[in-house]
Amino acid sequence: MRLMTAIVAACAALSLAACESAADKNAEVKADALEAQAAVAPTEAAETALNAKADAIEQNAGNADGGATTANTPDTSPSK
């Protein structure tokens, strides 16, 4: 019984990992780059704008799969 539970859990984890598309990965890379720029932005306004762009990219990537991952997209804005 424990072995079967472990197998089912492993399959579930692999299924979730497979849900991330290439578009999601590319969006994450772009968003991370914007967030890095925001971290060293010279003004609060520039930081807020860059973080907003990063959030929009992450949200749009989540919507590319029908919204299945949108709820899982973290709010990374330190301005809030």
Secondary structure by P-SEA (a helix, b strand, c coil): caaaaaaaaaaaaaaaaacccaaaaaaaaaaaaaaaaaaacccaaaaaaaaaaaaaaaaaaaaccccccccccccccccc
